[in-house]
Amino acid sequence: MQKKIQKLAQSIHNDVIQMRRHLHMHPELSFQEVETGKFVSERLTEYGIDHKHGVADNGVVGIIKGKNPDKKTIALRADMDALPILEANDVPYKSQNQGVMHACGHDVHTSSLLGTAHILNQMKGEFEGTVKLIFQPAEERFPGGASIMIKEGVLQNPAPTSILGQHVHPPLEAGKIGIKGGMYMASADEIYVKVYGRGGHGALPQDCIDPVVITAHIITALQQIASRKSNPTVPTVLTFGKMIAEGSTNVIPNEVYLEGTFRTMNEEWRVEAHRQMKKMAEMMAESMGGRCEFTIKKGYPFLINDEALTAKVRQHAIAYAGTENVVELPIRMTAEDFAYYSHEIPGVFYRLGTGNPGRGITSPVHTTTFDIDESALELSTGLMAWMTVCELNA
């Protein structure tokens, strides 16, 4: 069966490449994946796979029934949205949607799952149970398409016993897979801060309440939450990436605006850190004569890979790709809304190697020059099909 899957993955490789290039040329932002959803639906119809289009607006959910379909159900997930990035690559399949780019590889995830679906549908007489295909919108923006699809019942009727997802990983060369059991990715919260003072002439600060100085103190002080208040065993990151002070060389503004992110891997500490950050910022602004509005938008939870399922998936990957091509990954402080699924049912989120230093394909995700070695698409489709069959027939 493994050889058959590998042969099927090889036979559809060029088709998967073309699907990936089509999606790359026509990226759509989160909650706007109208044409992407239509494309997925059309391909599933072409393959003869039953599906529903319009879940969480643009999402698609397909069903492949094997022998004894009620025995067990496994879900496979791919995200479909792109990022607001202007692509700098000079390639034939460069984005045609100005300022929007598949810079995080969701075109790879979607085309790969379509390829996997094609393989599994041709083999449905050779495995037990049911496969649920989840083509999910809006991974890149809160509240995350996963949370919406779950609310709309994607993990019901039939209810999967487990879920698998994969993500491109440029640091790994094409042909390799990265896996980590247990806690893997961080929770992610968005922070929005307004610091109010009293503006005036830059040469007369004694007549002002300088919100820029207050903000500088707040940023520095808040780093103590991460470095001095957290348990050293709990990874914690606090970063402010946006600061707007509409003053000038000789003008102190009335207010300063901040945006940042807070990430960790412990829910109790997450709640306590929120409380401490808000209190510290507000009290510091008040102590300096100003005022602070501190807003936290709670985002994705931490992502945990089920240990038992990860151990089995690792062995499936070794059997399919070879021991030398299966790499143990460290924890990551990035976040993924696949985490929502992992808190509902056992799940494994693994990494697909897509880099090729020899060809200069090394750019990280979320950059203007991100691209992949498309040879990875043969492994991405076949491996997920193999993992699925192994789990259903176990």
Buried (B, 14 or more C-beta within 10 A) or exposed (E): EBEBBBEBBEEBBEBBBEBBBBBBBBBBBBBBBEBBBEBBBEBBEEBEBEBEBEBBBBBBBBBBBBEEBEEBBBBBBBBBBBBEBEBEBEEEBBBEBEEBBBBBBBBBBBBBBBBBBBBBBBBBEBBBBBBBBBBBBBBBBBBBBBBBBBEBEBBEEBEBBBBBBBBBBBBBBBBBBBBBBEBBBBBBBBBBBBBBBBBBEBEEEEEBBBBBBBBBBBBEBBEEBBEEBBEEEBBBBBEBEEBEBEBEEEBBBBBBBBBBBBBBBBEEBBEBBBEBBBEBBBEBBEEBEBBBBBEBEBBBBBBBBBEEBBEBBBEBBBBBBEEEBBBEBEBBBBBBBBBBBBEBBBBBBBBBBBBBEEEEBBBEBBBEBBBBBBBBBBBBBBBBBBBBBBBBBE
